[in-house]
């Protein structure tokens, strides 16, 4: 089970290239072939990269649309660390 990086409570589900959660998070990766397990690894890598900065705050994830494409972005308001997760 992969926990939603946006609400940090509900599980993520996948339907083709769309990942979604009961909280309303919807990430459409269109043609990208990414499995739920690969997304989990990307989320863990992003949070691990932030932890390596030494910042003790918890970063926030959000889906942002850039040029018609969805991206899952992680940002820490404390240290300014940003990562594109997917």
C-alpha positions as CSV (number, residue, x, y, z in Angstrom):
1,X,0.0,0.0,0.0
2,X,1.3,3.4,-1.0
3,X,0.1,6.3,1.2
4,X,-0.9,9.5,-0.5
5,X,1.9,12.1,-0.3
6,X,-0.6,14.9,-0.3
7,X,-2.9,14.0,2.6
8,X,-0.5,11.5,4.3
9,X,-3.5,9.4,5.3
10,X,-5.3,7.6,2.5
11,X,-3.9,5.0,0.1
12,X,-3.1,5.8,-3.5
13,X,-4.9,4.0,-6.2
14,X,-4.0,3.7,-9.9
15,X,-6.1,3.5,-13.0
16,X,-3.9,3.3,-16.1
17,X,-1.7,6.4,-15.9
18,X,-3.8,8.2,-13.3
19,X,-3.0,8.0,-9.6
20,X,-5.6,9.2,-7.1
21,X,-6.6,9.3,-3.5
22,X,-9.9,9.7,-1.6
23,X,-8.7,13.1,-0.4
24,X,-9.2,14.4,-4.0
25,X,-5.6,14.2,-5.2
26,X,-5.4,13.3,-8.8
27,X,-2.2,12.9,-10.8
28,X,-2.5,12.2,-14.5
29,X,0.9,11.2,-15.9
30,X,-0.6,10.8,-19.4
31,X,1.9,8.7,-21.5
32,X,4.4,8.0,-18.7
33,X,4.5,4.4,-17.8
34,X,4.9,4.4,-14.1
35,X,3.7,1.7,-11.7
36,X,2.4,2.4,-8.2
37,X,5.6,0.7,-6.8
38,X,7.8,3.1,-8.9
39,X,5.8,6.1,-7.7
40,X,6.3,4.8,-4.1
41,X,10.0,4.7,-4.7
42,X,10.0,8.2,-6.1
43,X,8.1,9.5,-3.1
44,X,10.5,7.8,-0.7
45,X,13.5,9.2,-2.6
46,X,12.2,12.7,-2.5
47,X,11.5,12.6,1.3
48,X,14.9,11.0,1.8
49,X,16.6,13.8,-0.1
50,X,14.9,16.3,2.0
51,X,15.8,14.5,5.2
52,X,19.5,14.6,4.1
53,X,19.4,18.4,4.2
54,X,19.1,18.2,8.0
55,X,15.8,20.1,8.0
56,X,13.4,18.8,10.7
57,X,10.2,20.1,9.1
58,X,7.9,17.9,7.0
59,X,7.7,18.9,3.4
60,X,4.3,19.2,1.6
61,X,3.4,17.5,-1.7
62,X,1.0,18.9,-4.3
63,X,0.0,18.2,-7.8
64,X,0.8,21.1,-10.1
65,X,-0.1,21.6,-13.8
66,X,2.7,22.9,-15.9
67,X,2.1,23.4,-19.6
68,X,-0.8,20.9,-19.6
69,X,1.1,18.2,-17.7
70,X,0.6,17.1,-14.1
71,X,3.6,17.0,-11.8
72,X,3.8,15.8,-8.2
73,X,6.0,18.4,-6.5
74,X,7.4,18.3,-2.9
75,X,8.3,21.6,-1.3
76,X,9.6,22.4,2.2
77,X,8.5,25.9,3.5
78,X,11.3,25.8,6.1
79,X,14.4,25.2,4.1
80,X,13.2,25.8,0.6
81,X,14.0,22.3,-0.6
82,X,12.0,21.4,-3.7
83,X,11.8,18.2,-5.7
84,X,9.7,17.0,-8.7
85,X,8.6,13.6,-7.5
86,X,6.7,12.5,-10.7
